[in-house]
């Protein structure tokens, strides 16, 4: 017998990201806690901070390969510190929660004062198999 999940079921996890993520940080290494995602390199993982992010920056849609996706629209992040930029952290500052961490496809060495363009990044929940 086959399995089926209505897109509304798949959207709930993505809607949590869309409705609660209000900040994105550029990180060196994978942060495992909210504190590490928002604390500067040396004590934490943060290299730079975009600041405010809202639901318009995180649209939901059908995934081209099947399923549903949340796209983190391209952002330009000011780097405060120098280091190896290899992860993006989506956080909920209101509730001090690390929501989602995304490895970047092309890690790069960054210098404080420079900016980085993230490009569009997708978070996908595949169709039920």
Backbone bond lengths (Angstrom), bond angles and torsions (degrees), N, CA, C in turn:
res aa  C-N    CA-C-N  psi(-1)  N-CA   C-N-CA  omega(-1)  CA-C   N-CA-C  phi
1 X - - - 1.439 - - 1.523 110.12 -
2 X 1.303 116.41 144.23 1.451 121.40 179.33 1.525 112.11 -83.53
3 X 1.301 115.73 162.94 1.456 122.70 176.47 1.522 108.49 -110.03
4 X 1.331 116.50 153.89 1.454 121.57 178.31 1.520 108.62 -145.79
5 X 1.310 116.30 139.86 1.463 121.75 171.54 1.527 107.62 -132.24
6 X 1.302 116.05 124.84 1.451 121.54 176.96 1.528 108.34 -62.43
7 X 1.339 118.12 141.38 1.470 120.19 177.73 1.535 113.83 -52.49
8 X 1.331 117.60 -27.01 1.466 120.14 178.00 1.527 110.91 -63.05
9 X 1.344 116.62 -35.02 1.459 120.79 177.68 1.522 109.59 -66.70
10 X 1.326 116.84 -45.79 1.469 120.97 -178.91 1.526 111.87 -67.58
11 X 1.322 116.60 -30.40 1.466 120.61 -178.51 1.525 113.58 -69.08
12 X 1.321 118.54 -25.74 1.464 119.91 -173.12 1.528 112.80 -58.24
13 X 1.338 118.45 -45.48 1.465 120.33 177.51 1.519 111.55 -64.35
14 X 1.330 115.68 -40.53 1.462 119.96 179.52 1.531 111.24 -69.57
15 X 1.323 116.46 -34.70 1.468 119.76 177.68 1.529 111.01 -66.11
16 X 1.328 116.45 -32.38 1.464 118.56 177.19 1.531 109.33 -61.64
17 X 1.325 116.31 -42.96 1.466 120.26 177.17 1.526 109.14 -62.01
18 X 1.326 115.88 -50.49 1.463 121.28 -177.03 1.525 112.51 -60.15
19 X 1.320 117.21 -41.17 1.461 121.21 -174.59 1.523 114.58 -84.46
20 X 1.345 117.68 -18.93 1.460 119.61 -173.30 1.524 115.21 -117.92
21 X 1.325 117.55 -19.26 1.462 119.47 179.30 1.534 108.79 -74.98
22 X 1.322 116.24 120.64 1.463 118.96 -179.55 1.526 112.70 -128.10
23 X 1.355 115.68 11.28 1.460 119.61 179.47 1.526 108.83 -160.33
24 X 1.317 116.09 145.82 1.461 121.53 176.49 1.527 107.74 -129.64
25 X 1.334 116.11 136.27 1.463 120.27 177.45 1.524 109.86 -123.88
26 X 1.315 115.52 149.25 1.467 122.80 173.87 1.520 106.75 -93.85
27 X 1.331 116.50 130.93 1.460 120.07 -172.26 1.519 113.30 -126.54
28 X 1.310 114.59 154.84 1.456 123.64 170.64 1.524 105.74 -105.50
29 X 1.320 116.52 110.12 1.455 121.00 -173.73 1.515 109.76 85.90
30 X 1.322 115.69 162.93 1.459 121.13 -177.91 1.523 111.09 -85.23
31 X 1.344 117.37 113.34 1.465 118.18 175.63 1.532 109.46 -71.29
32 X 1.317 116.14 143.04 1.458 120.84 -179.48 1.525 112.39 -112.44
33 X 1.324 116.09 -3.69 1.464 120.71 177.96 1.522 108.71 -140.22
34 X 1.319 115.30 161.93 1.459 121.26 175.57 1.527 110.14 -57.81
35 X 1.308 116.76 -45.51 1.461 121.78 -177.85 1.532 111.96 -58.10
36 X 1.330 116.88 -43.97 1.469 119.89 179.29 1.531 111.61 -66.55
37 X 1.329 116.90 -34.30 1.467 121.03 -178.19 1.520 112.82 -69.51
38 X 1.336 117.10 -24.20 1.473 119.12 -176.57 1.527 113.11 -112.64
39 X 1.343 116.98 3.85 1.460 121.01 -178.27 1.522 109.15 -106.08
40 X 1.326 116.05 138.03 1.459 122.75 -175.25 1.528 112.53 -58.10
41 X 1.336 114.23 150.41 1.460 121.87 175.20 1.520 108.83 -51.01
42 X 1.305 115.99 141.94 1.453 122.23 -174.49 1.511 108.04 112.91
43 X 1.339 114.82 -53.98 1.462 120.51 174.85 1.524 111.16 -106.90
44 X 1.334 115.96 -22.88 1.466 121.89 -178.81 1.512 110.17 -139.83
45 X 1.339 116.25 -154.25 1.462 122.01 -176.44 1.526 114.16 -111.17
46 X 1.335 119.44 -9.90 1.461 120.94 -170.14 1.529 113.50 -74.64
47 X 1.339 114.49 129.62 1.466 122.33 173.42 1.523 110.65 -101.94
48 X 1.325 116.17 -33.77 1.455 121.23 -177.18 1.510 110.20 -158.48
49 X 1.322 115.37 162.68 1.452 121.18 -172.06 1.519 109.13 -138.04
50 X 1.324 116.55 122.36 1.455 120.24 177.22 1.517 110.60 -72.06
51 X 1.311 115.46 -31.81 1.456 118.78 -174.00 1.514 109.50 89.28
52 X 1.317 117.48 -137.19 1.461 122.36 -172.16 1.525 113.92 -61.66
53 X 1.304 114.18 138.73 1.459 123.92 175.40 1.517 105.21 -140.69
54 X 1.345 118.31 144.93 1.454 118.92 177.84 1.519 111.01 -138.65
55 X 1.321 116.91 -179.44 1.465 122.52 -174.81 1.532 112.55 -57.14
56 X 1.321 118.51 -31.46 1.467 121.00 179.45 1.532 111.67 -64.42
57 X 1.339 117.53 -24.14 1.457 122.22 178.29 1.527 112.15 -83.87
58 X 1.347 116.88 -2.30 1.465 122.05 -172.59 1.538 111.11 -134.58
59 X 1.338 118.53 58.50 1.464 119.72 -176.63 1.542 112.37 -68.38
60 X 1.341 114.92 149.16 1.458 122.49 175.85 1.525 108.97 -101.96
61 X 1.338 116.62 147.27 1.462 121.06 179.89 1.522 109.46 -163.10
62 X 1.346 115.04 170.23 1.457 119.48 171.40 1.519 108.53 -65.37
63 X 1.327 116.42 143.34 1.464 121.22 175.82 1.525 108.56 -86.41
64 X 1.339 118.24 135.19 1.465 120.18 -179.25 1.534 113.44 -56.08
65 X 1.327 117.84 -30.36 1.462 121.45 -179.77 1.520 112.83 -91.17
66 X 1.319 117.95 7.09 1.459 122.63 -176.72 1.513 110.09 103.13
67 X 1.310 116.45 147.83 1.457 121.17 -177.71 1.515 111.01 94.93
68 X 1.323 114.91 -159.37 1.458 121.74 -178.63 1.513 109.43 -128.34
69 X 1.326 116.56 155.20 1.460 120.00 -179.18 1.520 111.77 -142.65
70 X 1.320 113.48 153.66 1.456 123.26 171.21 1.522 105.05 -114.72
71 X 1.310 117.02 123.53 1.466 120.70 178.84 1.524 108.90 -100.76
72 X 1.325 115.43 125.16 1.460 120.87 171.50 1.525 104.11 -86.04
73 X 1.328 116.29 104.03 1.465 119.97 -176.29 1.524 110.52 -62.18
74 X 1.309 115.55 149.43 1.460 123.11 -177.71 1.528 111.44 -48.28
75 X 1.325 115.13 132.09 1.460 121.96 -179.32 1.533 108.92 -127.78
76 X 1.314 116.66 149.24 1.453 121.32 172.75 1.526 107.33 -106.44
77 X 1.340 115.47 120.02 1.458 121.02 -175.36 1.522 109.88 -112.50
78 X 1.325 115.69 127.93 1.469 122.30 175.21 1.527 108.55 -77.29
79 X 1.325 116.69 121.78 1.457 120.71 178.04 1.528 109.16 -81.29
80 X 1.302 116.80 128.01 1.456 122.35 177.87 1.520 110.24 -92.65
81 X 1.343 115.56 -31.81 1.461 121.77 -175.55 1.525 109.88 -125.26
82 X 1.316 116.55 160.81 1.465 122.44 177.37 1.518 109.41 -94.86
83 X 1.334 115.92 148.95 1.452 120.47 178.13 1.514 111.56 161.37
84 X 1.312 116.11 -166.21 1.461 123.25 -179.75 1.525 109.72 -96.16
85 X 1.334 116.43 107.95 1.468 122.61 -179.48 1.520 108.22 -83.68
86 X 1.354 116.28 113.11 1.462 119.09 -178.24 1.534 114.68 -138.04
87 X 1.326 118.66 -0.85 1.456 121.27 178.44 1.531 111.27 -144.44
88 X 1.325 115.61 150.96 1.460 123.17 169.46 1.524 107.47 -112.20
89 X 1.313 116.93 136.03 1.464 121.41 178.05 1.525 108.97 -115.68
90 X 1.332 115.80 127.37 1.455 122.28 175.67 1.524 106.97 -100.24
91 X 1.320 116.75 122.64 1.463 119.91 -174.70 1.524 112.16 -127.87
92 X 1.319 113.69 157.53 1.457 123.80 174.10 1.527 106.25 -109.35
93 X 1.334 116.88 99.38 1.465 121.20 -179.20 1.524 112.41 -68.49
94 X 1.318 116.95 -29.35 1.463 120.46 -178.62 1.530 111.37 -61.17
95 X 1.346 115.54 -41.29 1.466 120.88 -176.40 1.528 113.20 -111.63
96 X 1.342 117.27 7.82 1.478 122.85 179.69 1.525 112.20 54.03
97 X 1.353 115.38 54.03 1.462 121.36 -177.29 1.526 110.20 -123.52
98 X 1.316 116.02 133.68 1.458 122.61 168.31 1.523 105.47 -82.86
99 X 1.338 117.50 113.67 1.458 121.78 -174.22 1.522 111.84 -88.37
100 X 1.329 117.08 -47.22 1.468 120.01 -172.18 1.517 108.92 -158.02
101 X 1.321 116.99 142.35 1.465 122.37 176.95 1.526 107.96 -122.63
102 X 1.320 115.98 133.41 1.461 122.15 -177.30 1.527 109.42 -122.58
103 X 1.346 118.37 123.19 1.461 118.25 172.85 1.536 109.00 -71.52
104 X 1.318 117.70 140.31 1.468 119.78 178.18 1.522 108.83 -80.51
105 X 1.323 116.52 150.99 1.465 120.33 -176.31 1.523 112.84 -74.46
106 X 1.324 117.07 -27.43 1.465 120.72 -179.83 1.529 109.20 -131.62
107 X 1.348 117.59 83.88 1.470 119.46 178.55 1.525 110.66 -55.61
108 X 1.323 116.26 149.37 1.462 120.22 -178.87 1.522 111.14 -149.05
109 X 1.311 114.43 153.56 1.455 120.36 174.58 1.522 107.24 -83.12
110 X 1.328 116.08 129.55 1.462 120.67 -178.15 1.519 110.00 -119.77
111 X 1.322 114.36 158.02 1.459 121.79 -179.99 1.525 108.05 -119.29
112 X 1.330 116.10 134.16 1.454 120.49 177.85 1.514 111.26 -52.92
113 X 1.322 117.15 135.87 1.459 122.09 -178.02 1.512 112.60 101.16
114 X 1.338 117.44 -22.99 1.460 121.37 178.16 1.522 109.94 -85.91
115 X 1.338 115.88 168.03 1.458 120.91 176.38 1.523 109.69 -114.42
116 X 1.332 115.31 156.94 1.459 122.62 176.51 1.519 107.86 -129.76
117 X 1.327 116.57 134.23 1.463 122.25 174.59 1.523 107.25 -96.20
118 X 1.328 117.90 122.52 1.458 121.32 -175.20 1.527 114.07 -76.76
119 X 1.338 117.11 -21.55 1.463 118.58 -170.42 1.530 108.49 68.70
120 X 1.336 116.87 167.33 1.460 120.06 176.84 1.521 109.26 -71.75
121 X 1.324 116.82 137.90 1.462 122.76 179.16 1.527 107.08 -127.85
122 X 1.343 117.38 134.77 1.453 119.60 -178.63 1.522 112.09 -111.91
123 X 1.327 114.16 146.53 1.456 123.57 173.00 1.523 104.22 -116.82
124 X 1.332 117.70 119.04 1.458 121.47 -172.06 1.518 112.53 -118.50
125 X 1.321 115.38 137.52 1.462 122.05 168.19 1.529 105.20 -111.22
126 X 1.327 115.60 113.11 1.464 121.79 -175.51 1.524 111.76 -70.84
127 X 1.337 115.14 158.10 1.457 120.11 173.42 1.521 109.89 -57.89
128 X 1.303 115.11 151.86 1.460 121.03 176.41 1.517 107.99 -67.22
129 X 1.340 116.10 131.51 1.481 119.67 -179.04 1.503 110.77 -96.41
